Amino acid sequence: MDALDVVVIGGGQAALAAGYYLRRSTKTLRILDAEAGPGGAWRHTWPSLRLFSPARWSSLPGWLMPPTQDRYPTRDEALAYLADYERRLSLPVERPVRVTQVWADGARLRLVTSDGRELSAGAVVSATGTWTSPQLPQFPGQASFSGQILHSAQYAGPAAFAGRRVLVIGAGNSGAQIFADLVDHADATWVTHAPPVFLPDDVDGQVLFEQATERYKAIKEGRTPPPPRSLGDIVMVESVRALRDRGLLAAEPIFARFTPTGVEWPGGRRRDIDAVVFATGFRPALTHLAPLVTVDERGRLPMNGVRAAAHPQLFPLGYGDWTGFASATLVGVGRSAKAVADAITGSTA
């Protein structure tokens, strides 16, 4: 059995940020990535996806994302950046290797991999993200629907929906961008549980992060924080702004139930549809930790600072604010990754 000081599970932005700080220590380190190549979840996003922060504000610690062709980086530019980041740092990534189980082994942790190996680690950073754990709501009559149902995690672009009647569900950036992606290729309708919130053209992820940081600092310092602004509000990237300028950026209220051939709204109005795309978010991908911890109804696990309460040498990273302020973002995960690395290098068994 291989024995290491630190094992990082995952190969996306959180894992790379952790690797950046951990590689500077004397600890033996290995990063186990289930993907076939670099990029983490970005490998599975649709081709037209745009980040909603400029390159400088879409960067990991130690190396800024290079200037991009347009204000908001494309999916491919994000992928290239992450691959270059990994290569520049010579991070010890092993792939494709999926960690299937993590067990407590006294003060250490034992990992089981998809190829049947076992590893012993003094500390484990779980940085598997959320992409492999999509949230798919259930509506009355959904089982009877004869059309196609998929999550945004499975959406690969508009070509497969050409000429079809498609419903896009979700009031966030993914819902808006997928709807914009489909409009000129399919008979697309956008539906949301609540009216979507559109940000002014000059407000993007950079501004949102700065405002959220100021709120975070104010709360920590006991000051009255400024009003919150959600990171889920819709940023006017080019495709969404163009749709608005054409007068097509409109969402209908959510329907009440599925029918065998479509959906029905309260009051009895019906529409036949061929496919539904749920852009309804994700839960933390933590099934590999099932032997060690129990998650709550939101899919989260109890924390003790940057450590999991269930084991002091388990460090969840990058799943959202419960694992560190803005830790699910490219620009935000660096601060949490440094805190995790500092804790590990001072206490690894």
Backbone hydrogen bonds, N-H to C=O, Kabsch-Sander energy under -0.5 kcal/mol:
donor,donor_aa,acceptor,acceptor_aa,energy
2,D,118,E,-1.0
4,L,120,S,-3.0
6,V,28,T,-2.4
7,V,123,A,-2.1
8,V,30,R,-2.7
9,I,7,V,-0.5
9,I,125,V,-3.3
10,G,8,V,-0.6
10,G,32,L,-3.3
12,G,127,A,-0.5
16,L,12,G,-2.4
17,A,13,Q,-2.2
18,A,14,A,-2.3
19,G,15,A,-2.4
20,Y,16,L,-2.2
21,Y,17,A,-1.4
22,L,18,A,-2.7
23,R,19,G,-2.3
24,R,21,Y,-0.9
25,S,22,L,-1.9
30,R,6,V,-1.4
31,I,92,P,-2.6
32,L,8,V,-3.0
32,L,30,R,-0.5
33,D,31,I,-0.6
33,D,94,E,-2.4
39,G,11,G,-0.7
42,W,39,G,-1.6
43,R,40,G,-1.6
44,H,41,A,-2.1
45,T,42,W,-0.9
49,L,46,W,-1.7
51,L,73,P,-2.6
55,A,71,R,-0.5
57,W,54,P,-1.1
58,S,55,A,-2.2
59,S,56,R,-0.5
60,L,63,W,-0.6
63,W,60,L,-1.2
65,M,55,A,-0.6
75,R,49,L,-1.3
78,A,74,T,-2.2
79,L,75,R,-2.3
80,A,76,D,-2.4
81,Y,77,E,-2.1
82,L,78,A,-2.3
83,A,79,L,-2.3
84,D,80,A,-2.5
85,Y,81,Y,-2.6
86,E,82,L,-2.2
87,R,83,A,-2.0
88,R,84,D,-3.2
89,L,85,Y,-1.9
90,S,86,E,-0.5
90,S,87,R,-0.9
91,L,86,E,-1.7
93,V,91,L,-2.2
94,E,31,I,-3.2
97,V,33,D,-2.7
99,V,97,V,-0.5
100,T,98,R,-0.6
100,T,112,V,-2.4
101,Q,112,V,-1.4
102,V,288,H,-1.3
103,W,110,R,-3.1
105,D,108,R,-2.7
108,R,105,D,-1.8
109,L,121,A,-2.6
110,R,103,W,-2.9
111,L,119,L,-2.9
112,V,101,Q,-2.4
113,T,117,R,-2.2
114,S,98,R,-2.5
116,G,113,T,-2.0
119,L,111,L,-2.2
120,S,2,D,-3.1
121,A,109,L,-3.0
122,G,4,L,-1.6
123,A,5,D,-1.2
124,V,313,Q,-2.8
125,V,7,V,-2.5
126,S,124,V,-0.6
126,S,315,F,-1.3
127,A,9,I,-2.6
127,A,125,V,-0.8
133,S,130,T,-2.6
135,Q,281,G,-2.7
136,L,134,P,-0.6
142,Q,139,F,-2.0
144,S,141,G,-1.3
145,F,141,G,-0.6
145,F,142,Q,-1.1
146,S,260,P,-2.6
148,Q,274,D,-2.5
150,L,276,V,-2.4
152,S,278,F,-2.6
154,Q,151,H,-2.6
155,Y,151,H,-0.6
155,Y,152,S,-0.8
160,A,157,G,-0.5
161,F,158,P,-2.1
162,A,159,A,-1.3
163,G,185,H,-2.8
164,R,161,F,-2.4
166,V,164,R,-0.7
166,V,187,D,-1.9
167,L,275,A,-2.4
168,V,189,T,-3.1
169,I,167,L,-0.5
169,I,277,V,-2.8
170,G,191,V,-1.9
176,A,172,G,-2.2
177,Q,173,N,-2.6
178,I,174,S,-2.6
179,F,175,G,-2.2
180,A,176,A,-2.3
181,D,177,Q,-1.9
182,L,178,I,-1.6
183,V,179,F,-1.7
185,H,182,L,-2.5
186,A,182,L,-2.3
187,D,164,R,-2.5
188,A,186,A,-1.5
189,T,166,V,-2.4
191,V,168,V,-2.9
192,T,252,E,-2.1
198,F,196,P,-0.6
199,L,234,I,-2.8
203,V,200,P,-2.1
204,D,202,D,-0.5
205,G,52,F,-3.6
208,L,204,D,-2.5
209,F,205,G,-2.6
210,E,206,Q,-2.4
211,Q,207,V,-2.6
212,A,208,L,-2.7
213,T,209,F,-2.5
214,E,210,E,-2.1
215,R,211,Q,-2.1
216,Y,212,A,-2.5
217,K,213,T,-2.6
218,A,214,E,-2.3
219,I,215,R,-2.2
220,K,216,Y,-2.1
221,E,217,K,-2.0
222,G,219,I,-1.1
223,R,218,A,-2.7
233,D,230,S,-1.2
234,I,197,V,-2.9
237,V,235,V,-2.2
241,R,237,V,-2.8
242,A,238,E,-2.6
243,L,239,S,-1.5
244,R,240,V,-2.1
245,D,241,R,-2.5
246,R,242,A,-1.2
247,G,244,R,-1.9
248,L,243,L,-2.5
249,L,243,L,-0.6
250,A,248,L,-1.8
252,E,190,W,-3.1
254,I,192,T,-1.2
256,A,264,E,-2.4
257,R,264,E,-1.9
258,F,140,P,-2.9
259,T,262,G,-2.9
262,G,259,T,-0.6
263,V,271,R,-2.3
264,E,257,R,-2.7
265,W,269,R,-3.2
268,G,265,W,-2.1
271,R,263,V,-2.2
273,I,261,T,-2.0
274,D,165,R,-2.8
275,A,165,R,-1.8
276,V,148,Q,-2.5
277,V,167,L,-3.1
278,F,150,L,-2.9
278,F,276,V,-0.6
279,A,169,I,-3.5
279,A,277,V,-0.8
280,T,278,F,-0.7
283,R,133,S,-2.8
285,A,129,G,-2.7
286,L,284,P,-1.3
289,L,286,L,-1.9
290,A,287,T,-1.7
292,L,289,L,-2.0
293,V,289,L,-2.5
296,D,300,R,-3.1
299,G,296,D,-2.1
304,N,307,R,-3.5
307,R,304,N,-1.6
308,A,311,H,-0.5
308,A,314,L,-3.0
309,A,302,P,-2.3
311,H,308,A,-1.0
314,L,311,H,-1.7
315,F,124,V,-3.0
315,F,313,Q,-0.5
317,L,126,S,-2.7
323,T,320,G,-2.2
324,G,321,D,-1.6
327,S,324,G,-2.3
329,T,326,A,-1.7
333,V,329,T,-1.9
335,R,332,G,-0.6
336,S,332,G,-0.8
337,A,333,V,-2.8
338,K,334,G,-2.3
339,A,335,R,-1.8
340,V,336,S,-2.3
341,A,337,A,-2.7
342,D,338,K,-2.8
343,A,339,A,-2.0
344,I,340,V,-2.4
345,T,341,A,-2.8
346,G,342,D,-1.0
347,S,343,A,-0.6
347,S,344,I,-1.2
348,T,344,I,-2.3
349,A,122,G,-0.7
